[in-house]
Amino acid sequence: MSRADHNAPLSDARPEVAWVNGHAAEQVSVLERGLQYGDGLFETIACVEGRPRLLERHLERLAMGCARLGIEGIEPTELGAEIRSLAAEAERAIIKLILTRGPALARGYAPTGRESPTRIALRYAWPVQETSGEAGVRVRIARLRLGENPALAGLKHLNRLEQVLARREWSDPHIAEALLFSGSGALISGTMTNVFIVIDSKLYTPRLDRCGVAGVMRRLVLEVAAAAGVPAEERSLDAHALESAQELFLTNALIGIRPVGELEGKRFAPGPVTARLSERVDARLKSAPPAPRGGAGA
């Protein structure tokens, strides 16, 4: 994973390119509902060899989130062309796409229904990576507990205050991530990852019907597991299930599959299920042809 946020230089926070509604810009309206209420969604897209990885899955999740939040007026074709154009200009980069309901047309929480969505596209240089080595990364358990709200479960919405508070709990750069439980004691995710455990060669990942983000890489891993004949199940998991895990790994759109080598002092040896799935996921990610150069029409 990338360096711990606390130790990252300021230059890492600045994008190489910033677009607002398709034009170079770095400002939005002070009335922006995304700023006032977190009223919007975002996607973080890995771009390799000039192409955005898993773009259709990102756009599909974004469209699902817009439907659930009632954000209208988004054209997926236009968004896709914009992201491809940004990706084509860099060999390796990260694009963060932010989509909000737009500037408020009246004071208060209630939208009028006449808002015009705002889209922000930021392209960042690929971060300096710290190798996890064969032993995997170190992970802790966060003290913070996630609130449960089925209306928002699965969405990558803009309100990330719980993750911000959880990330403030540690500054040790050797700890890559923290696992989060919900208020009712269910294992949900990491601060920026989904989590998978292996028990007796069967793969489990937490159900996300009460809270958490349904990651695009999580979905890909479940598909790859099914194709590989690895039994997999989404289910409610608690601390006991985590303690029983024989293999443990994390996923997100940037890191793919990242094995965990240590959790709160408990060691995990590299496992065969993790290795098998990691190899197959890597192959899937590399199988798509490189995008042709040439901007938005590519």
matplotlib code that plots the C-alpha trace (Angstrom):
import matplotlib.pyplot as plt

x = [0.0, 1.0, 2.7, 0.7, -1.4, 0.3, 3.7, 2.8, 4.5, 2.2, 3.0, 1.2, -2.1, -2.0, -3.5, -1.6, -4.9, -8.2, -11.4, -14.8, -17.6, -15.2, -13.0, -9.7, -10.6, -9.9, -12.9, -16.5, -19.4, -19.6, -23.2, -22.1, -24.2, -21.3, -19.4, -22.4, -23.9, -21.7, -24.5, -22.7, -20.6, -17.0, -14.9, -11.2, -9.9, -6.6, -5.1, -2.4, -0.9, -3.1, -6.4, -8.7, -9.0, -12.5, -14.0, -17.4, -17.7, -16.9, -19.5, -22.1, -21.6, -21.8, -25.1, -26.5, -25.5, -27.1, -30.3, -30.5, -29.7, -31.9, -29.2, -30.2, -28.8, -25.6, -24.5, -22.3, -21.0, -19.7, -18.2, -16.5, -15.0, -13.7, -12.0, -10.5, -9.2, -7.5, -6.1, -4.6, -2.3, -0.4, 1.3, 0.2, -2.1, -5.1, -8.3, -10.7, -14.1, -16.5, -20.1, -22.4, -26.0, -24.7, -25.0, -27.9, -30.9, -32.5, -31.2, -31.7, -31.3, -34.2, -33.1, -35.5, -35.1, -33.8, -30.1, -27.5, -24.9, -21.3, -18.6, -15.0, -12.2, -8.8, -5.8, -3.0, 0.5, 0.7, 1.8, 5.2, 4.5, 5.9, 6.3, 4.3, 6.8, 5.8, 4.7, 1.9, 1.0, 0.4, -3.2, -4.9, -8.5, -10.0, -11.6, -14.2, -17.4, -19.4, -23.0, -25.5, -27.8, -29.1, -30.2, -26.5, -25.1, -22.8, -22.6, -19.3, -20.9, -18.9, -19.4, -16.2, -16.0, -16.0, -13.0, -11.3, -11.7, -10.6, -7.5, -6.6, -6.2, -2.7, 0.4, 2.8, 3.8, 4.3, 0.6, -1.1, -4.8, -7.4, -10.4, -13.7, -16.6, -20.2, -22.0, -23.6, -20.3, -20.2, -17.0, -17.4, -14.2, -11.0, -10.9, -10.2, -10.5, -12.8, -11.8, -11.8, -11.1, -10.4, -11.5, -10.9, -10.3, -13.6, -13.7, -15.9, -16.4, -18.7, -22.3, -22.7, -26.4, -26.1, -23.1, -19.8, -18.7, -19.3, -15.9, -15.4, -12.4, -14.5, -17.0, -14.2, -12.7, -16.0, -16.5, -12.9, -13.5, -16.6, -14.8, -11.9, -14.1, -13.3, -16.3, -17.2, -19.9, -21.0, -22.2, -22.4, -19.0, -18.0, -14.8, -14.8, -14.8, -11.9, -10.0, -10.7, -9.3, -6.4, -5.8, -6.7, -6.5, -7.7, -8.9, -9.5, -9.4, -5.7, -4.0, -6.0, -5.5, -3.1, -2.4, -2.4, 0.7, -0.1, -3.3, -2.9, 0.0, -1.5, 0.6, -0.8, 1.4, 1.0, -2.0, -2.8, -6.3, -5.0, -2.2, -4.5, -7.0, -4.3, -2.8, -6.1, -7.2, -3.9, -4.4, -7.9, -6.6, -3.9, -6.1, -7.8, -5.9, -4.1, -6.2, -5.3, -3.7, -5.7, -7.9, -11.6, -12.4, -10.2]
y = [0.0, 3.6, 5.5, 6.3, 9.4, 11.1, 10.9, 11.7, 14.8, 17.7, 17.2, 13.8, 15.7, 17.8, 16.3, 16.5, 17.5, 18.8, 19.1, 20.4, 19.6, 18.7, 21.8, 22.6, 24.1, 23.9, 25.7, 24.8, 26.8, 27.6, 26.4, 22.9, 20.3, 17.9, 20.3, 21.2, 17.8, 15.2, 14.8, 12.8, 9.8, 9.1, 6.5, 5.9, 4.3, 2.7, 3.6, 1.4, 1.7, 4.6, 2.8, 3.0, -0.5, -1.9, 1.3, -0.2, -1.6, 1.8, 3.5, 0.8, 1.3, 5.1, 4.8, 2.5, 5.1, 7.9, 5.9, 5.3, 8.9, 10.4, 12.2, 12.7, 14.1, 11.9, 10.6, 7.5, 7.7, 11.3, 10.3, 7.3, 9.4, 11.9, 9.4, 7.6, 10.9, 11.7, 8.1, 8.2, 11.0, 9.0, 5.6, 5.0, 7.1, 7.3, 9.1, 10.2, 11.0, 12.9, 13.4, 15.6, 16.7, 20.2, 23.6, 24.1, 26.0, 26.5, 26.5, 23.3, 19.6, 19.1, 19.2, 21.0, 18.4, 21.1, 20.9, 20.3, 17.7, 18.6, 16.2, 16.6, 14.5, 14.5, 12.7, 11.8, 10.3, 6.7, 6.6, 5.3, 1.8, 0.0, -3.6, -5.9, -8.8, -12.4, -12.1, -9.6, -6.3, -5.5, -4.6, -3.5, -3.4, 0.1, 1.3, 3.2, 1.4, 2.0, 3.1, 0.9, 2.4, 0.1, 3.1, 3.9, 0.4, -0.5, 3.0, 4.9, 8.1, 11.3, 11.1, 9.4, 10.9, 7.5, 6.5, 9.8, 9.2, 5.6, 6.6, 9.1, 6.3, 5.3, 6.9, 3.9, 3.7, 0.0, -0.5, -0.6, -0.7, -1.1, -3.4, -1.9, -3.5, -2.1, -1.0, -4.4, -6.2, -7.3, -7.3, -4.9, -3.8, -1.8, 2.0, 1.8, -1.9, -4.8, -7.9, -11.6, -14.5, -18.2, -20.9, -24.6, -23.5, -21.6, -17.9, -15.5, -11.8, -9.7, -9.0, -5.3, -4.9, -2.7, -0.5, -0.6, 0.0, -2.8, -2.5, -3.3, -5.4, -7.3, -8.1, -9.3, -11.5, -13.2, -13.8, -15.2, -17.4, -18.9, -19.5, -21.1, -23.5, -21.8, -21.9, -18.4, -16.8, -13.3, -13.6, -11.9, -12.3, -11.4, -11.3, -15.1, -15.7, -13.3, -15.2, -18.5, -17.2, -19.2, -16.7, -13.1, -10.6, -7.1, -5.7, -2.4, -1.1, 0.1, -2.7, -5.7, -8.5, -7.7, -10.5, -9.8, -11.1, -9.8, -8.7, -7.4, -9.7, -12.8, -14.1, -15.3, -17.5, -17.0, -19.2, -21.2, -19.8, -16.2, -17.0, -18.8, -16.0, -13.3, -15.0, -15.2, -11.6, -10.3, -12.2, -10.8, -7.2, -7.7, -9.4, -6.2, -4.6, -1.3, 1.7, 3.4, 6.9, 9.8, 11.4, 11.3, 9.4, 6.5]
z = [0.0, -0.3, 2.5, 5.6, 5.1, 8.1, 6.5, 2.9, 1.5, 0.6, -3.1, -3.0, -2.2, -5.4, -8.6, -11.9, -13.6, -12.2, -14.2, -13.1, -15.5, -18.2, -18.1, -16.3, -13.0, -9.3, -7.8, -7.2, -5.9, -2.1, -2.4, -3.5, -1.8, -1.9, 0.3, 2.6, 3.1, 1.5, -1.0, -3.7, -4.6, -5.8, -7.5, -7.3, -10.6, -11.2, -14.7, -16.2, -19.6, -20.4, -19.7, -16.7, -15.1, -14.4, -15.8, -16.7, -13.1, -11.6, -13.9, -13.1, -9.3, -9.8, -11.7, -9.0, -6.4, -8.4, -8.7, -4.9, -4.0, -6.7, -8.6, -12.2, -15.3, -15.5, -18.9, -18.4, -22.0, -21.4, -18.0, -19.6, -22.4, -19.9, -17.7, -20.7, -22.0, -18.7, -18.4, -21.9, -21.0, -18.3, -18.3, -14.7, -12.6, -10.3, -11.2, -8.5, -9.9, -7.6, -8.5, -6.5, -6.7, -7.5, -6.0, -3.6, -5.0, -1.6, 2.0, 3.9, 3.4, 0.9, -2.7, -5.1, -7.9, -10.2, -9.2, -11.9, -10.9, -10.5, -11.7, -10.6, -12.1, -10.5, -11.9, -9.5, -10.0, -9.0, -5.4, -4.3, -3.1, -0.1, -0.8, 1.5, 0.9, 0.9, 4.5, 3.8, 5.5, 9.1, 10.1, 13.3, 14.5, 14.8, 18.0, 16.0, 15.2, 12.0, 12.1, 10.4, 7.8, 5.1, 3.0, 2.4, 2.6, -0.3, -1.7, -2.1, -0.9, 0.0, 3.8, 4.9, 8.4, 10.0, 7.9, 8.7, 12.5, 12.2, 10.2, 12.9, 15.4, 14.2, 12.7, 12.6, 8.9, 9.2, 9.8, 6.4, 7.4, 10.2, 10.1, 11.1, 12.9, 13.0, 16.1, 16.4, 16.2, 12.6, 10.7, 7.7, 6.0, 6.3, 6.2, 2.5, 1.6, 1.6, 3.6, 2.9, 5.2, 4.4, 6.7, 5.7, 2.1, 1.9, 1.2, 3.2, 2.9, 5.1, 3.9, 3.3, 3.7, 6.8, 6.0, 4.1, 0.5, -2.1, -3.8, -7.5, -6.7, -4.1, -6.8, -9.2, -6.6, -5.9, -9.7, -10.0, -7.0, -8.6, -11.9, -10.1, -8.1, -4.8, -2.5, -1.6, 0.5, 1.6, 5.2, 8.5, 10.2, 13.7, 15.8, 16.3, 12.5, 12.2, 14.9, 13.1, 9.8, 8.3, 5.5, 5.4, 2.6, 1.6, -1.7, -3.5, -7.0, -6.6, -4.7, -6.2, -3.6, -0.7, 1.8, 5.5, 7.3, 10.8, 12.6, 16.2, 16.8, 15.1, 12.2, 8.9, 6.6, 2.9, 1.9, -1.2, -1.7, -1.5, -3.9, -6.4, -6.4, -6.6, -9.7, -11.4, -10.6, -11.9, -15.1, -15.5, -14.9, -17.5, -20.1, -21.3, -24.3, -23.7, -24.6, -27.9, -27.5, -28.8, -26.1, -25.5, -28.6, -27.6]

ax = plt.figure().add_subplot(projection="3d")
ax.plot(x, y, z, "-o")
ax.set_aspect("equal")
plt.show()
